[in-house]
């Protein structure tokens, strides 16, 4: 397991344990024994220790942007509003009051999403590649926040684009395929059935308290079948393909990388045990890879539906036909070399032509 993933799990477990203990141990009011001590301890835990763990595990080790620290402070404020004694929780009442503008913003975003999704789906019928790749091409020079938001908005159309074969009918053919378990029909079927069962259970468990909340939770859970269908079709048909001057690698629906082919320094075929390189970025299941790509400069891998980025200089993969991928990259490189040679030859010819005309132009000027 790579250190970045390991530290993300460390933070996630730390946050779950901390917030769970807060709900279990914090008193309902300050009149109880040792209540002030509990409040002090959990205040330190929520607003100092957890942010410090987040900074180290996510920002430093995960190489994320510093502005994402707002996420942990917002989460801790919400947990404090819900778990602290009433006298203290009132100081976090702003979180409760914020729900009204937040609801209004969310409704506006939902409306915007509905319009953008319908528009994107209509436009997607003619796309030759993942909508996220088109978004990435558009926002590649923008800052991280704009690019992250754009990828979030693009994830929904991308799911529908891949889930419905008609929408992705113009997609370029895959060069070869990553060896992914999600490409198997049994995997898709089991995950889909599991999602539907979870949706049904969520409705049965929550409905005694709130019928509306049960419908919302079960609907959101059941909606995951769209992404599961997209995950299956990406893994099976479009895990590795060429788009314009780029090589696109989809590590299922959850992560992807788009690489300019001219920035691929070398392609190596062989057997590469993953135990010897635990920090490397590996695609495909198994204990070893059969192809390795090295880059001229670091490339960005977008994991977690595009929200968790990693800079990598080398990736190795377990693919179905490694030689076919190597031949594709070599053929593209040869074509680029041939074009550059042709352009250089044309430039030399143009310069030679201009030098031949130069004496005649000078004589003409003198005669005048």
C-alpha positions as a Markdown table, in Angstrom:
| # | Residue | x | y | z |
|---|---|---|---|---|
| 1 | Unk | 0.0 | 0.0 | 0.0 |
| 2 | Unk | 1.4 | 3.4 | -1.0 |
| 3 | Unk | 2.1 | 5.8 | 1.8 |
| 4 | Unk | -0.4 | 8.4 | 0.5 |
| 5 | Unk | -3.2 | 5.9 | 0.7 |
| 6 | Unk | -2.0 | 4.6 | 4.1 |
| 7 | Unk | -2.0 | 8.1 | 5.6 |
| 8 | Unk | -5.4 | 8.9 | 4.2 |
| 9 | Unk | -6.8 | 5.8 | 5.9 |
| 10 | Unk | -5.0 | 6.9 | 9.1 |
| 11 | Unk | -6.7 | 10.3 | 9.1 |
| 12 | Unk | -10.1 | 8.7 | 8.2 |
| 13 | Unk | -9.9 | 6.2 | 11.1 |
| 14 | Unk | -8.7 | 9.0 | 13.4 |
| 15 | Unk | -11.6 | 11.2 | 12.5 |
| 16 | Unk | -14.2 | 8.5 | 12.9 |
| 17 | Unk | -12.9 | 7.4 | 16.3 |
| 18 | Unk | -12.6 | 11.1 | 17.5 |
| 19 | Unk | -16.1 | 12.1 | 16.4 |
| 20 | Unk | -17.6 | 8.8 | 17.7 |
| 21 | Unk | -16.0 | 9.3 | 21.1 |
| 22 | Unk | -17.3 | 12.8 | 21.2 |
| 23 | Unk | -20.9 | 11.7 | 20.7 |
| 24 | Unk | -20.5 | 9.0 | 23.3 |
| 25 | Unk | -18.5 | 10.7 | 26.1 |
| 26 | Unk | -19.4 | 14.4 | 25.9 |
| 27 | Unk | -22.1 | 15.4 | 28.5 |
| 28 | Unk | -25.4 | 16.9 | 27.5 |
| 29 | Unk | -24.8 | 20.0 | 29.8 |
| 30 | Unk | -22.1 | 21.6 | 31.9 |
| 31 | Unk | -23.7 | 20.6 | 35.2 |
| 32 | Unk | -22.4 | 17.1 | 35.1 |
| 33 | Unk | -19.1 | 15.9 | 36.8 |
| 34 | Unk | -15.9 | 16.7 | 34.9 |
| 35 | Unk | -17.9 | 18.2 | 32.0 |
| 36 | Unk | -15.5 | 21.1 | 31.6 |
| 37 | Unk | -12.6 | 18.7 | 31.4 |
| 38 | Unk | -14.4 | 16.7 | 28.7 |
| 39 | Unk | -15.2 | 19.8 | 26.7 |
| 40 | Unk | -11.6 | 21.0 | 26.9 |
| 41 | Unk | -10.2 | 17.6 | 25.8 |
| 42 | Unk | -12.5 | 17.3 | 22.9 |
| 43 | Unk | -12.1 | 20.9 | 21.8 |
| 44 | Unk | -8.4 | 20.2 | 21.6 |
| 45 | Unk | -9.1 | 17.0 | 19.7 |
| 46 | Unk | -11.5 | 18.6 | 17.2 |
| 47 | Unk | -9.7 | 21.8 | 16.5 |
| 48 | Unk | -6.0 | 21.2 | 17.1 |
| 49 | Unk | -5.2 | 17.5 | 17.0 |
| 50 | Unk | -7.4 | 16.4 | 14.0 |
| 51 | Unk | -6.4 | 19.4 | 11.9 |
| 52 | Unk | -2.8 | 18.6 | 12.6 |
| 53 | Unk | -3.3 | 15.0 | 11.6 |
| 54 | Unk | -5.2 | 16.2 | 8.5 |
| 55 | Unk | -2.4 | 18.6 | 7.6 |
| 56 | Unk | 0.3 | 15.9 | 7.9 |
| 57 | Unk | -1.6 | 13.0 | 6.3 |
| 58 | Unk | -3.5 | 14.8 | 3.6 |
| 59 | Unk | -1.8 | 18.1 | 2.9 |
| 60 | Unk | 1.9 | 17.2 | 3.4 |
| 61 | Unk | 2.1 | 13.5 | 2.6 |
| 62 | Unk | -0.8 | 13.6 | 0.1 |
| 63 | Unk | 0.6 | 16.8 | -1.5 |
| 64 | Unk | -2.8 | 18.5 | -1.5 |
| 65 | Unk | -3.5 | 22.2 | -1.5 |
| 66 | Unk | -3.5 | 24.1 | 1.8 |
| 67 | Unk | -7.0 | 25.6 | 1.2 |
| 68 | Unk | -8.4 | 22.1 | 1.8 |
| 69 | Unk | -7.8 | 22.6 | 5.5 |
| 70 | Unk | -11.2 | 24.4 | 5.5 |
| 71 | Unk | -12.8 | 21.0 | 5.1 |
| 72 | Unk | -11.6 | 19.6 | 8.5 |
| 73 | Unk | -12.4 | 22.8 | 10.4 |
| 74 | Unk | -15.9 | 22.8 | 8.9 |
| 75 | Unk | -16.4 | 19.2 | 9.8 |
| 76 | Unk | -15.2 | 19.8 | 13.4 |
| 77 | Unk | -17.5 | 22.8 | 13.8 |
| 78 | Unk | -20.4 | 20.8 | 12.7 |
| 79 | Unk | -19.5 | 17.9 | 15.0 |
| 80 | Unk | -19.1 | 20.4 | 17.9 |
| 81 | Unk | -22.5 | 21.8 | 17.2 |
| 82 | Unk | -24.1 | 18.3 | 17.3 |
| 83 | Unk | -22.1 | 16.8 | 20.2 |
| 84 | Unk | -21.0 | 19.5 | 22.6 |
| 85 | Unk | -23.1 | 20.4 | 25.7 |
| 86 | Unk | -26.0 | 22.8 | 25.0 |
| 87 | Unk | -24.2 | 25.8 | 26.6 |
| 88 | Unk | -21.1 | 25.3 | 24.4 |
| 89 | Unk | -22.9 | 24.1 | 21.3 |
| 90 | Unk | -24.8 | 27.4 | 21.1 |
| 91 | Unk | -21.6 | 29.1 | 20.1 |
| 92 | Unk | -21.6 | 26.9 | 17.0 |
| 93 | Unk | -25.2 | 28.0 | 16.3 |
| 94 | Unk | -23.8 | 29.8 | 13.2 |
| 95 | Unk | -23.5 | 26.3 | 11.6 |
| 96 | Unk | -27.2 | 25.8 | 12.1 |
| 97 | Unk | -28.1 | 29.3 | 10.8 |
| 98 | Unk | -25.9 | 28.6 | 7.8 |
| 99 | Unk | -28.1 | 25.8 | 6.8 |
| 100 | Unk | -30.6 | 28.2 | 5.2 |
| 101 | Unk | -28.2 | 29.9 | 2.8 |
| 102 | Unk | -26.5 | 26.5 | 2.3 |
| 103 | Unk | -29.9 | 24.9 | 1.3 |
| 104 | Unk | -30.5 | 27.8 | -1.1 |
| 105 | Unk | -27.1 | 27.4 | -2.6 |
| 106 | Unk | -27.5 | 23.7 | -2.9 |
| 107 | Unk | -30.9 | 24.1 | -4.6 |
| 108 | Unk | -29.3 | 26.6 | -7.0 |
| 109 | Unk | -26.4 | 24.1 | -7.6 |
| 110 | Unk | -28.9 | 21.3 | -8.1 |
| 111 | Unk | -30.8 | 23.3 | -10.7 |
| 112 | Unk | -27.5 | 24.2 | -12.4 |
| 113 | Unk | -26.4 | 20.6 | -12.3 |
| 114 | Unk | -29.7 | 19.5 | -13.9 |
| 115 | Unk | -29.3 | 22.0 | -16.7 |
| 116 | Unk | -25.6 | 21.3 | -17.1 |
| 117 | Unk | -26.0 | 17.5 | -17.0 |
| 118 | Unk | -28.8 | 17.6 | -19.6 |
| 119 | Unk | -26.7 | 19.9 | -21.8 |
| 120 | Unk | -23.6 | 17.9 | -21.3 |
| 121 | Unk | -25.4 | 14.6 | -22.1 |
| 122 | Unk | -26.7 | 16.2 | -25.3 |
| 123 | Unk | -23.2 | 17.3 | -26.3 |
| 124 | Unk | -21.7 | 14.0 | -25.2 |
| 125 | Unk | -23.4 | 12.1 | -28.0 |
| 126 | Unk | -20.7 | 13.5 | -30.3 |
| 127 | Unk | -17.7 | 13.2 | -28.0 |
| 128 | Unk | -14.9 | 10.9 | -28.8 |
| 129 | Unk | -13.6 | 10.5 | -25.3 |
| 130 | Unk | -14.4 | 10.9 | -21.6 |
| 131 | Unk | -16.1 | 14.3 | -20.7 |
| 132 | Unk | -13.6 | 14.6 | -17.8 |
| 133 | Unk | -10.7 | 14.6 | -20.4 |
| 134 | Unk | -12.4 | 17.4 | -22.3 |
| 135 | Unk | -12.8 | 19.4 | -19.0 |
| 136 | Unk | -9.2 | 18.8 | -18.2 |
| 137 | Unk | -8.1 | 20.1 | -21.6 |
| 138 | Unk | -10.2 | 23.2 | -21.0 |
| 139 | Unk | -9.0 | 23.9 | -17.4 |
| 140 | Unk | -5.5 | 22.6 | -17.6 |
| 141 | Unk | -4.1 | 26.1 | -17.1 |
| 142 | Unk | -6.5 | 27.1 | -14.3 |
| 143 | Unk | -5.8 | 26.9 | -10.6 |
| 144 | Unk | -6.5 | 23.8 | -8.5 |
| 145 | Unk | -9.8 | 25.0 | -7.1 |
| 146 | Unk | -11.4 | 25.7 | -10.5 |
| 147 | Unk | -10.1 | 22.4 | -11.9 |
| 148 | Unk | -11.4 | 20.4 | -8.9 |
| 149 | Unk | -14.8 | 21.9 | -9.2 |
| 150 | Unk | -14.9 | 21.4 | -13.0 |
| 151 | Unk | -14.0 | 17.7 | -12.5 |
| 152 | Unk | -16.7 | 17.3 | -9.9 |
| 153 | Unk | -19.3 | 18.7 | -12.3 |
| 154 | Unk | -17.9 | 16.5 | -15.1 |
| 155 | Unk | -18.1 | 13.3 | -13.1 |
| 156 | Unk | -21.9 | 13.1 | -13.4 |
| 157 | Unk | -22.1 | 13.5 | -17.2 |
| 158 | Unk | -19.1 | 11.1 | -17.4 |
| 159 | Unk | -21.0 | 8.4 | -15.5 |
| 160 | Unk | -24.0 | 8.6 | -17.8 |
| 161 | Unk | -21.8 | 8.9 | -20.8 |
| 162 | Unk | -20.2 | 5.6 | -20.1 |
| 163 | Unk | -23.2 | 3.9 | -18.5 |
| 164 | Unk | -25.3 | 4.3 | -21.6 |
| 165 | Unk | -23.7 | 2.7 | -24.7 |
| 166 | Unk | -25.5 | 5.0 | -27.1 |
| 167 | Unk | -23.8 | 8.1 | -25.6 |
| 168 | Unk | -20.4 | 6.6 | -25.9 |
| 169 | Unk | -20.8 | 5.1 | -29.3 |
| 170 | Unk | -18.4 | 7.6 | -30.8 |
| 171 | Unk | -15.7 | 6.9 | -28.2 |
| 172 | Unk | -12.3 | 6.0 | -29.7 |
| 173 | Unk | -11.4 | 2.3 | -29.4 |
| 174 | Unk | -9.2 | 1.1 | -26.6 |
| 175 | Unk | -5.6 | 0.3 | -27.4 |
| 176 | Unk | -5.6 | -2.5 | -24.8 |
| 177 | Unk | -7.1 | -3.1 | -21.4 |
| 178 | Unk | -6.0 | -2.9 | -17.8 |
| 179 | Unk | -6.4 | -6.2 | -15.9 |
| 180 | Unk | -9.2 | -4.9 | -13.6 |
| 181 | Unk | -11.6 | -7.0 | -11.6 |
| 182 | Unk | -14.3 | -4.4 | -12.2 |
| 183 | Unk | -14.2 | -5.4 | -15.9 |
| 184 | Unk | -15.8 | -8.8 | -15.0 |
| 185 | Unk | -19.5 | -9.2 | -15.4 |
| 186 | Unk | -19.8 | -11.1 | -12.1 |
| 187 | Unk | -18.2 | -8.1 | -10.3 |
| 188 | Unk | -20.6 | -5.6 | -11.9 |
| 189 | Unk | -23.6 | -7.9 | -11.1 |
| 190 | Unk | -22.5 | -8.4 | -7.4 |
| 191 | Unk | -21.9 | -4.7 | -6.8 |
| 192 | Unk | -25.2 | -3.7 | -8.4 |
| 193 | Unk | -27.2 | -6.2 | -6.3 |
| 194 | Unk | -25.3 | -5.1 | -3.2 |
| 195 | Unk | -26.1 | -1.5 | -3.9 |
| 196 | Unk | -29.8 | -2.2 | -4.4 |
| 197 | Unk | -29.9 | -4.3 | -1.2 |
| 198 | Unk | -28.3 | -1.4 | 0.7 |
| 199 | Unk | -30.8 | 1.0 | -0.7 |
| 200 | Unk | -33.7 | -1.2 | 0.4 |
| 201 | Unk | -32.1 | -1.7 | 3.9 |
| 202 | Unk | -31.6 | 2.1 | 4.3 |
| 203 | Unk | -35.3 | 2.7 | 3.5 |
| 204 | Unk | -36.4 | 0.0 | 6.0 |
| 205 | Unk | -34.1 | 1.2 | 8.8 |
| 206 | Unk | -34.8 | 4.9 | 8.4 |
| 207 | Unk | -38.5 | 5.0 | 7.5 |
| 208 | Unk | -39.7 | 4.5 | 11.1 |
| 209 | Unk | -38.1 | 7.8 | 12.0 |
| 210 | Unk | -38.6 | 9.8 | 8.8 |
| 211 | Unk | -40.3 | 8.7 | 5.6 |
| 212 | Unk | -38.8 | 11.6 | 3.6 |
| 213 | Unk | -35.3 | 11.0 | 4.9 |
| 214 | Unk | -35.6 | 7.3 | 4.1 |
| 215 | Unk | -36.6 | 8.0 | 0.5 |
| 216 | Unk | -33.8 | 10.5 | 0.1 |
| 217 | Unk | -31.1 | 8.2 | 1.5 |
| 218 | Unk | -32.3 | 5.1 | -0.4 |
| 219 | Unk | -32.6 | 7.1 | -3.6 |
| 220 | Unk | -29.1 | 8.4 | -3.4 |
| 221 | Unk | -27.8 | 4.9 | -2.5 |
| 222 | Unk | -29.7 | 3.3 | -5.4 |
| 223 | Unk | -28.5 | 6.0 | -7.8 |
| 224 | Unk | -25.0 | 4.4 | -7.4 |
| 225 | Unk | -26.0 | 1.8 | -10.0 |
| 226 | Unk | -25.3 | 4.4 | -12.8 |
| 227 | Unk | -21.8 | 4.8 | -11.6 |
| 228 | Unk | -21.3 | 1.0 | -11.3 |
| 229 | Unk | -22.5 | 0.6 | -14.9 |
| 230 | Unk | -20.0 | 3.2 | -16.0 |
| 231 | Unk | -17.3 | 1.6 | -13.9 |
| 232 | Unk | -17.9 | -1.7 | -15.6 |
| 233 | Unk | -17.9 | -0.3 | -19.2 |
| 234 | Unk | -14.8 | 1.9 | -18.6 |
| 235 | Unk | -12.9 | -1.1 | -17.1 |
| 236 | Unk | -13.9 | -3.4 | -19.9 |
| 237 | Unk | -13.7 | -1.3 | -23.0 |
| 238 | Unk | -12.0 | 2.1 | -22.3 |
| 239 | Unk | -9.3 | 1.6 | -19.7 |
| 240 | Unk | -6.5 | 2.6 | -22.1 |
| 241 | Unk | -7.0 | 4.7 | -25.2 |
| 242 | Unk | -5.5 | 7.5 | -27.3 |
| 243 | Unk | -7.2 | 10.8 | -27.6 |
| 244 | Unk | -5.6 | 13.4 | -29.9 |
| 245 | Unk | -2.0 | 13.7 | -28.7 |
| 246 | Unk | -2.7 | 12.1 | -25.3 |
| 247 | Unk | -2.7 | 8.6 | -23.8 |
| 248 | Unk | -5.6 | 8.3 | -21.3 |
| 249 | Unk | -5.5 | 5.6 | -18.6 |
| 250 | Unk | -8.7 | 5.0 | -16.6 |
| 251 | Unk | -8.1 | 3.1 | -13.4 |
| 252 | Unk | -11.8 | 2.2 | -13.4 |
| 253 | Unk | -14.2 | 5.2 | -12.9 |
| 254 | Unk | -12.5 | 6.4 | -9.7 |
| 255 | Unk | -9.3 | 7.7 | -11.2 |
| 256 | Unk | -7.6 | 8.6 | -14.4 |
| 257 | Unk | -4.5 | 10.2 | -15.9 |
| 258 | Unk | -4.1 | 12.0 | -19.2 |
| 259 | Unk | -0.5 | 12.0 | -20.6 |
| 260 | Unk | 0.9 | 13.8 | -23.6 |
| 261 | Unk | 2.5 | 11.0 | -25.6 |
| 262 | Unk | 5.6 | 13.2 | -26.4 |
| 263 | Unk | 6.2 | 13.5 | -22.7 |
| 264 | Unk | 6.6 | 9.7 | -22.3 |
| 265 | Unk | 10.4 | 9.2 | -22.0 |
| 266 | Unk | 10.5 | 5.4 | -22.1 |
| 267 | Unk | 8.4 | 2.3 | -22.4 |
| 268 | Unk | 9.7 | -0.9 | -20.8 |
| 269 | Unk | 8.3 | -4.4 | -21.1 |
| 270 | Unk | 8.9 | -7.1 | -18.5 |
| 271 | Unk | 7.9 | -8.3 | -15.1 |
| 272 | Unk | 7.9 | -5.7 | -12.3 |
| 273 | Unk | 7.1 | -7.1 | -8.8 |
| 274 | Unk | 5.1 | -4.5 | -6.8 |
| 275 | Unk | 6.5 | -5.5 | -3.5 |
| 276 | Unk | 9.8 | -4.0 | -4.5 |
| 277 | Unk | 8.2 | -0.6 | -5.1 |
| 278 | Unk | 5.4 | 0.0 | -2.6 |
| 279 | Unk | 5.4 | 3.8 | -3.3 |
| 280 | Unk | 4.9 | 3.5 | -7.0 |
| 281 | Unk | 1.6 | 4.0 | -8.8 |
| 282 | Unk | 0.3 | 0.6 | -10.0 |
| 283 | Unk | -2.6 | 0.0 | -12.3 |
| 284 | Unk | -4.3 | -3.4 | -12.7 |
| 285 | Unk | -4.6 | -6.2 | -10.1 |
| 286 | Unk | -1.8 | -8.8 | -9.4 |
| 287 | Unk | 1.5 | -8.9 | -7.7 |
| 288 | Unk | 3.5 | -7.7 | -10.7 |
| 289 | Unk | 3.1 | -5.4 | -13.7 |
| 290 | Unk | 4.1 | -6.1 | -17.3 |
| 291 | Unk | 4.8 | -2.6 | -18.7 |
| 292 | Unk | 6.3 | 0.5 | -17.2 |
| 293 | Unk | 6.1 | 4.1 | -18.5 |
| 294 | Unk | 8.6 | 6.8 | -17.5 |
| 295 | Unk | 7.9 | 10.5 | -18.1 |
| 296 | Unk | 10.0 | 13.5 | -19.1 |
| 297 | Unk | 8.3 | 15.6 | -16.4 |
| 298 | Unk | 5.9 | 14.7 | -13.5 |
| 299 | Unk | 2.3 | 13.9 | -14.6 |
| 300 | Unk | -0.9 | 14.4 | -12.5 |
| 301 | Unk | -3.0 | 11.4 | -11.6 |
| 302 | Unk | -6.6 | 12.3 | -10.6 |
| 303 | Unk | -7.9 | 9.8 | -8.0 |
| 304 | Unk | -11.1 | 9.9 | -5.9 |
| 305 | Unk | -13.2 | 11.0 | -8.9 |
| 306 | Unk | -10.7 | 13.7 | -9.7 |
| 307 | Unk | -10.4 | 15.2 | -6.2 |
| 308 | Unk | -7.2 | 13.5 | -4.9 |
| 309 | Unk | -4.2 | 14.4 | -7.1 |
| 310 | Unk | -0.8 | 12.8 | -7.2 |
| 311 | Unk | 2.3 | 13.8 | -9.1 |
| 312 | Unk | 4.1 | 10.8 | -10.6 |
| 313 | Unk | 7.2 | 10.3 | -12.8 |
| 314 | Unk | 6.8 | 6.6 | -13.4 |
| 315 | Unk | 3.7 | 4.3 | -13.5 |
| 316 | Unk | 3.6 | 0.5 | -14.1 |
| 317 | Unk | 0.6 | -1.5 | -15.2 |
| 318 | Unk | -0.7 | -5.0 | -15.7 |
| 319 | Unk | -2.4 | -4.9 | -19.1 |
| 320 | Unk | -3.8 | -7.5 | -21.5 |
| 321 | Unk | -1.5 | -6.7 | -24.5 |
| 322 | Unk | 1.6 | -4.8 | -23.4 |
| 323 | Unk | 3.3 | -5.0 | -26.7 |
| 324 | Unk | 0.3 | -3.4 | -28.4 |
| 325 | Unk | 0.5 | -0.4 | -26.1 |
| 326 | Unk | 4.3 | -0.1 | -26.7 |
| 327 | Unk | 3.8 | -0.3 | -30.5 |
| 328 | Unk | 1.1 | 2.5 | -30.3 |
| 329 | Unk | 3.4 | 4.8 | -28.4 |
| 330 | Unk | 6.3 | 4.0 | -30.7 |
| 331 | Unk | 4.2 | 4.6 | -33.8 |
| 332 | Unk | 3.0 | 7.9 | -32.5 |
| 333 | Unk | 6.6 | 9.0 | -31.6 |
| 334 | Unk | 7.8 | 7.9 | -35.1 |
| 335 | Unk | 5.1 | 10.0 | -36.7 |
| 336 | Unk | 6.0 | 13.0 | -34.6 |
| 337 | Unk | 9.6 | 12.6 | -35.6 |
| 338 | Unk | 8.7 | 12.3 | -39.3 |
| 339 | Unk | 6.6 | 15.4 | -39.1 |
| 340 | Unk | 9.3 | 17.4 | -37.4 |
| 341 | Unk | 11.8 | 16.2 | -40.0 |
| 342 | Unk | 9.5 | 17.2 | -42.8 |
| 343 | Unk | 8.9 | 20.6 | -41.3 |
| 344 | Unk | 12.6 | 21.2 | -40.9 |
| 345 | Unk | 13.1 | 20.2 | -44.6 |
| 346 | Unk | 10.4 | 22.6 | -45.7 |
| 347 | Unk | 11.9 | 25.4 | -43.7 |
| 348 | Unk | 15.3 | 24.7 | -45.3 |
| 349 | Unk | 13.7 | 24.8 | -48.8 |
| 350 | Unk | 11.9 | 28.0 | -48.0 |
| 351 | Unk | 15.1 | 29.7 | -46.9 |
| 352 | Unk | 16.9 | 28.4 | -49.9 |
| 353 | Unk | 14.2 | 29.8 | -52.2 |
| 354 | Unk | 14.4 | 33.2 | -50.5 |
| 355 | Unk | 18.1 | 33.3 | -50.8 |
| 356 | Unk | 17.8 | 32.6 | -54.6 |
| 357 | Unk | 15.4 | 35.5 | -55.0 |
| 358 | Unk | 17.5 | 37.9 | -53.0 |
| 359 | Unk | 20.0 | 39.0 | -55.7 |
| 360 | Unk | 17.2 | 39.6 | -58.2 |
| 361 | Unk | 15.3 | 41.7 | -55.7 |
| 362 | Unk | 18.5 | 43.8 | -55.1 |
| 363 | Unk | 19.1 | 44.3 | -58.8 |
| 364 | Unk | 15.6 | 45.4 | -59.4 |
| 365 | Unk | 15.8 | 47.9 | -56.6 |
| 366 | Unk | 19.1 | 49.3 | -58.1 |
| 367 | Unk | 17.7 | 49.6 | -61.6 |
| 368 | Unk | 14.7 | 51.6 | -60.3 |
